[in-house]
Amino acid sequence: MTKGELKAAAFNKNERGSIASEVIGIAKKEWTVVASSSETAQHKAGLAFDGNNKTYWQSEATGAEQYISIDLGKIYTLKGFAYTPQNFNDKGMMEKGSIQASTDGKTWTVVSDFEFGNGQRPHETQA
């Protein structure tokens, strides 16, 4: 399955358990980090999208504005993004941001700006 919604349920004889659901977007296997403002030795930029909820990207404490540029491997029409913040510490939590797109890696267009309210929870926004 390359994208869509995947649903699964456990069955025991004639009883069905709860249904789990996961929305699958663009496959991350083709994604590569093109650039980032910085990264720590333990939390490299590529960990931002590795699919492991125990790893995360952390920039150095070099200022309020940080960025990561990711090549998705193909040109896509983006309809949104999902962000799940790390929950191991409160350092470097994202407060607000900007999604920018480029087809050549040189000319960038702001697609969407976003800002999180109190307490950071997994977030989705329309781009």
Buried (B, 14 or more C-beta within 10 A) or exposed (E): EEEEEEEEEEEEEEEEEEEEEEEEBBEEEEBEBEEBBBBBEEBBBBBBBBEEEEBBBBBEEEEEEBEBBBEBEEEEEBEEBEBEBBEEEEEBEBEEBEBBBEEEEEEEEEEBEBEBEEEBEEBEBEE
